[in-house]
Amino acid sequence: MRSPYPPPPGRSAELRQRFAEEARSERPGLSALCLLVGAEGDGTLDEAGMDAAEVELDRLAGELPYRPGSPRAWASALRELLGERYGFHGRPEDYQRLESSLLHEVLRRRRGLPILLSVVWLEVARRAGAPVYGVALPGHFVVGFGEPGAGQVLADPFDGGRVLTGADAELLVAGATGAPLEASMLTPAGTLDVVLRILNNVRAWAAARPERSDVGLWAVDLSLLLPSHAARLRYERARLLVQRGEFAAGAGELEAYADVVGAVDEGAAEQVRGEALAARAMLN
């Protein structure tokens, strides 16, 4: 099956403006931002499709029991609804599909990456009034219920919403990093942190597929629209432009990045300027 392709330039410009406005709003909406990412990644997702995804999240929330009680009861209710009744879960092969990072496709397929399945859990639970938040464990995103620390309950949407013990969480972290679980890893993830991590996943997917540099470029562009981002994304964007044959634009961005880097590391700046010269030579 062919992976999704971005929308035409005019539609893309509109989506990016809306993404930037939502990201800079007082209370950015997680589902809204994820659906804008989805529309930038999949040109077939129109306004009706975005509205339908929001309606589906509302519908699922309406099927939860009324305020089931404790954090563990909330976690169990979400597992029974989303994991067992509707079959939301993940499999290793989902990491190979771009659709696994697009919320509307995850809602349709009921499959996806841990972080996108967690977005479904978060948005359904939030609509129902649950004390829920994302937990960005290294290498594996999960959801938390209740106050962080004592009494906190973690669930793994990738595993159908399985409620995790402390030992389970330690194993997830050790498997991803080889390091022990630290209390700081269990703090709630902010909305923009979640969106940036999703975009990082998209960039990683594209980096492994040089023929899909278009995907890498739109993921970098959206990342740059977030209020806080790494300066090195500018360098990544410039190299993607060169990779795509846009040598003049890529060289110009490499030179601009070199000027910024030169203030702290002249050696690194010279290396980037060398890349810019090489890109300009490709024009001849």
Disulfide bonds with the S-S distance in Angstrom:
none
